[in-house]
Amino acid sequence: MSETLVVVGSQWGDEGKGKITDYFATRADMVVRYQGGNNAGHTVMFDGNKYSLQSIPSGIFNPATVNVMGNGMVINPVSLCAELDKLHERDITDYKLRISSRAAMVMPWHPLLDGAYEESKGEALIGTTKKGIGPAYCDKYSRTGLRMGDLLDPEYFRERLGAALDIKNRELEMLGLRTFDADEVFEQYMKLAERLAPMICDTSELVNGALRTDGERVLFEGAQGMMLCIDHGTYPYVTSSSPSAASVPVGAGIAPQWIRKVVGVAKAYCTRVGSGPFPTELHDATGDGIRERGHEYGTVTGRPRRIGWFDAVVGRYTAQLGGITDWAIMLLDVLTGVDTIRICTDYELDGRRIKNPPPTIAALERCKPVYIEMPGWQEDITGCRTYAELPENARKYVEKLAELTGVQIGMISVGPDRRQTIIVDKELEKF
C-alpha cells in the first residue's frame, strides 16, 4: 500500500509550508500541488541556499520525485516558464514536472482585470497579489476559461481563445483597459506550448497510478492557509480556492479515502498579509521585533507581514476543517528572547466568550482576544535536534498549543534549513 501525507497551511498563509514539503519531498516519490496559482510563494532553504517557488511543487529539487501541478490549480504558462528559467539559472535542471491537462490557465487579461477589480473596491481592498488568480477561477466556473490541455490541440485552442476574447475584450474595453488580439495571443501561447506540451498530461491517472503502487510515497502540498479558504476563511478577505485537505480529492483527481495523515503547518505566532481582520495583531515593538527576526516579508510581493500572537481559536477551527492530525510548529526560534509570550484561547464577542471564529468579518472585527501568558526563554534553540534539547519553557509552550487546539505536535522547526527540524511524532518518520 502507498503512503500518503497532506501538508496544509493552518493560519493565513506564509506559515512555512515550503520547508515542510521540502523536508518530506526528499523521501517522496511524488509531490502534488492541488490548488492556487503563482500567488503563493514557498521559500525552501537547504545546504545554505535559498530558493523561492511560486507555483511549482516543492519536490522540484529532488531529481527522483515526480512533481504534479494538479487540475485544481490555475496556471500561468508565462510565469511558469519564467519560474523554470530561474531554476535553470541556479543549475536546477534535473527534475520531473507534470502539468494537469485539466488545470485552468491564467491568461494575459486576468492580471489586468484583477487590478481593476481591486481598485474599484477603494478602501475595502482585498489585498490580492494582482496575479490574475481570482479572475482565472471566475472564468473556470463561468465555463469561459481555457485549460492547459487546450494547448495540445491548436485548432481547438484557437476556437476557445476567440470565444473567450469575444467576452473579455468587451469587459476590458468597458473598464478602460487594453484589449487583446486573438492571433497575437495564439502565437504567443503556441510558443509556450512547444516548451510545456511534453509536461502536460492526465495527472489524475498519474497520481492514482502512484497511489495504487505498493511502497509509493505521495505528498500533497497546499498553498496559502485555511483562514484564506474561499468557503471557510475570513470572507471576502480570502484567496480564490480552498487550501483545506478536503480539497485534495477534487484538486488532484483522487478518491477521499486516500487521505490519511494531515500535517497542519502553523507558526509559533501568527502572521497575515493584506487586508482583513486579525484579532491577535500586534502594533508594538514586540511585533516589530518578531517581524525582523522572522524576516516576515512576502515571498511573492515583498510586503511586510502583519504580526500577532498564536491564535488557538483559529488553530482549533482549522484543525477541525482540515482533519489535521499533527502540527508542524514553525519559527519557534523567532520567539527566543521574548520575556512573556501570549496565546489567544478564546474570543470575546459582544460580552460573551466564543471558541470559534464568527462567520462574518463584521463580527470578527468586534472580537477581542482572550489571552493567557507563558514565560519565554532566552536560550538559542537553532542547534536543537531533539525535543528533549529544547528549553523547558519552549517545551511547555508547544505543549500548551497542543492542549488548546486538541492536536498533537508532530514536528518543530528551529531554523530555515531542512536539518533544523525536530520530529516529535515518530509516525511521521515512516513517510
N, C-alpha and C positions, 0 to 999 in steps of 0.2 A: 504494500500500500504506500502511496505517496505521502509526504509530509507537507502540510500547508501552514502558512503563517501570514496574518494580515497586520500591517503596520499603519496605524491611523493617527492623525493629529487630534488631540482631545480638547484644545483650547481655541484660540483664534488664528491658528496657523503659526508658522515660523517656530515650531516647538523643537526642531532638531531632527525631523524625520529622516533627512538625508543621511545623517550619521548612522542612525539605527538601521535603515535599509541597507546602507553600505556594509555595516557590520555583518548582517545576515547574508547579504549578497555574495560575500566571499565564499559561502558554503552552498548558495542556492544554485540550482540548475536553471531556474527561470525566475525572472522578476517581471511582474505585470503591473503597469500603471493603468488604473481603471476609470479615472475621471479627471476633469480640469484640463488646463492647457498650459501655454507658456507664461501664464500669470503667476505660476507657483515656483518659486526658486528653492532649490535644495543646495545646501553647501556641504561638501564632502571633503574631509581632510585625512590624509594618511601619508606616511613617510615624509612629513614636513611640507607636503604640497597641498594647496587648497584649490578645489575645483568647484565651480558654480554651475549647476544644471537648472534648466527651466522646464523642459517638457520631457527630456529623455530619462528613462528609468535609471535608478542609482546603481544598478548592476553593470552599467556600461564599462566599468573599469576592470571587470573580470572577463578575460577572453573566452572562458568556458561557459559563461552564463548567457542564456537567451533572454534578451530584453524585449518586452512586448509593450507596445503602445495600443491599449485596448480600444474597443468600439465606443466606450463611454467618454473618451476624450474628445476634445476639439483641437485639431492640429493645424498649425500654420506652416505650410510647406517651406515658405521663405525663411522664417525664423528657425525652423528645424535644420535646414541646410546650413544656416549661419552657425547654429549651435554645434553641428558636426564639424564645421570648419575650425572652430575654436578648439575643439578636442584634438583635431589633427595637428594643429599648430603646436600642441603640447605632447605630440607623439602618442596620443591615444587613437590608434588606428586599427587595432586588432579587437574587433567586437562583433557581436551578433545582435542585430536590431531588426525587429519585425513590427510592421505597422498594420493595424486593422483596416481592411478594405471598407468596413462599415463606419469608421470614425468620421465625424463631420469635419469639414475644412473651415478654417478661418480664412476668409477672402480679403482682398485689399480694402474693400469698403467697410469692413466690420470695425477696424480701429477708428475710422472717421466717425462712424455712427456712435460708437462708444463714447468718444469725446464729446460729441454734440449732445447726447443724452445726459451726460454728466453736467455739462454747462447749463443745460436747461433747468436743472434742479436748484440752481442758486446756492443758498447756504445749506441746503439739505443734501449736499454731495454724498454719494455712497463711498467714494474713495477708491474707485476701481483703478487698475493699472493702465486702463485705456488700451489694452491689447486686443480688444475686439471679442473677448471671450463670451460675454453676455449676448451680444447681437448674433454671434455664431450659433449659440444654443437656441436663441429665439427662432432663427431660420430653420434649425433642425426640427423644432417642434411645430413650426408652421408648414413644414414639408416643402420649403422652397430652397433649402440648403444643398450644398454639394458635398460629396463624400470622397474620401481618399481613393476608393476603388474606381471612381469615375475617371480618374487619370489614366487608367489602364485601357479605356475604350475612348479614343479621341473623338469619334463622331458623337457618341453619347454625351461626352463631356461638353462638347460644343453646343449641343442641343440644350442641356441642362443650364449651362452658363448663360446662353441667350435668354432663356426663360427667367432666370434669376435677375438678370440685369434689366429686363423689361419692368420689373417691380422696383428693384433697388435704385436704379437711376432716377426714377420719378421721386422716390423718397429723398435721395441725395440732393436733387435739384430743389425740392421744396424746402430743404433745410439750408440751402445756400452753399452746399458742398460740391466738390468736383465730382463729375460723373466719369464713367469708365467705358472704354471702347471694348466690345466683346472680342474682337480679333486680336487686340494687343494683349489682353489678359490671357487669351487662349495660347498665344505664342509663348508668353512668359511661363505659363504653367506646364506647357509641353516640355520645355527645357528642364523644369524641375522634375517632371515625370521621368525623364531619362535617368536621373540620378536615384530617384526614390522607388521607381517601379519594382526593382528586384527585392525590395524590402516589404512591399505591400502584399498581404495575403489574408486568408480567412484565419484570423488569430484565435477565434473561438475553437476551431478544430485543433489548432496547435496546442492551446492550453489544455483542452480536455484530453488530448493525447498524453500530455505530461502527467496529468492527474491520474490517469489510468495505468501509469507505469510504476511498478514497484520500486521504491527507493528514491524516486524523484523528489526534490525539494522545490516547492513553488512558493514564492514570496509575492504577496500582493501589496502594492505601495499606493497609499492615498496621498492626495495633495491638499493643501490648506488644512483647516481644522474643523471639527464638528460644530463649533459655535458659529461657523460661517456657512453651515448647511442651508441650502435654499428652502428646505422644509422646516427644519427644527432649530435653525440658528436665530440670531438677533435680526430678523427680517424687518426692514428691507436692507439692512447693512450686512449683506451676506454675499457669498460667491454665487455662481450660476449653476452649481451642481451639488451633489451630496457626497461629502468625503467619508461618510459612515461606512463601516464594514458591511452594512446591509446593502450597500450599492455594488459590492464586488460582483455578485452573480450577474446582474444586468450589465454592468460596465465591462466585465471580462468575458461574458458569454458562457457562464458555467452554472451548475445547479447549486442551490443553497447549502446542501449537505456537505459540500467540500470545505466549508469554513469551520474550523475547529478551534484555533487559538488566535486571539487578537491582542496585540501589544498596543496599548494606548500611550502615545508619546506626550509627555507633559513637562513643561519647565518647572523647576523648583519654585518659580514665581510665575507671574502671568505677563504676557505682552499682547499688544494689539496694534495693527497698522490701519490707518484710515479712520473714517468716522464711525460713530455708533456708540451705544452705551458700554461702559466698562466699570462696573461697580467698585472694584478694588484699586482703581488707578491712583498712582502716587504723583503728587505735584510738589515734590520737595527734594532736598538734597539726597535723601536715601534713594529715591527713584532715579535721580540723575546719576548717582554712583553706580547703581546696578546697570543702567544703560551703557555706561562707559566700560565697566569691567566685562560685561557680557557682549560688547560690540553689537549692540542692538540697533542695527540699521538694515533695512530691507535688502535682500539678495538681488531682487529684480529692479527695485526703484531707488534704493539708497536712502529711503525716507527713514527718519528716526522713529523707532517703535515706542509706543506708549507702554509704560511700566506699571505693574500692580502686584499686590501680594497674591499668593496662591489662593484660588477660589475653589473651595471644596463643594460649593453648591454646583458650580459648573462641572467639577470632577464627577460628582455623583450622577448628574444628568447625562453627561456624555458616556459614562461607563454603562449606564442603562441602555442608551440608544445604540451604542456601538458594540455591545456584548463584549466589553473589554475584560480580558482575563488577567492581564498583567500590566502594571505601569512601567514605563521606561522614564525615570525621572532624570531630566536633563539639566545641565549647567548648575548642578549643586555647588560646584566650586565657586560660582559667582557670588554666592551668599556668604562666603568666608569673610569675616571681619565685620559683619552686621551684628551689632550687640543684641538686639531684640528683633525677632522675626515674628510677623503676624500671619495668621491663617484665617480666612473668612470661613466660618462654619455654617452660617445661615444669612438670610436677608430679613430686614425689617421693612415691610410694605404697609404703609398707611396704618401704623400702630400694631400690626400683627406680624408674628415671625413665620417665615415660609422657608421651605427646604429645597424648592425647585425654582428655576427661573420662570417668571411670568411670560405669557406668550406674546405680549406687545412691548415695543420699546418705550411706549408712554409709561407703562407700569414699571418696566425695568429701570428707567431713569429715575423713578421715585424710590427705588430700593436703596436702603442703607446697609452696608455690610456689617455683620456682627462678627467680631474678631475674638480669637484667643491669642495669647502671646507665649512665645517659647524663647528660651535663651539661645543665642547664636554660638558660634565657635570661631576661634582665631587661627586654628591650625591650617596649614596648607594641605589640601587633600588631593591635589592633582597627581600625586605619586601613589595614591592608594589603589590597590588592585584586588583587595578582598573587602567584604563587608565589615569584617572584624577590625580592619585597619582604620576605618572611619572614626573620627572623634565621637565620643558618647552623645554629645548634643546633636551632631549631624544624624546619627542613627535614630535618636528619639524623634527628630523632626520628620524623617521619611516614614517612620512607623506611625506617627500621628496622621500623616497624609493617607496612609493605607487604611487606618481605622476610620477616618472621617468619610472616606469615599467607598469603603467596602470592597476594595480591590487590592490584591497583594502587590508588593513591589517585585517586579521581575528583573529589573536591571537599573543601574545608576551610572550616569555619565559624570566624570570628574574632569573633563577636558575635551578639546575638539578632536583629538586623534582617536582613531578606532581602538587603539590599545588602552586608552584611558576610559575603560568601560568595566564595570563590576557586574557580574552576573549573580543575582540573588536566587532566582528560581532556576534550579538545575535542570528543570524540564526544557528550558529554552536552549540548553546546550545540545539537546538531541537534534535540533534542526540543523 
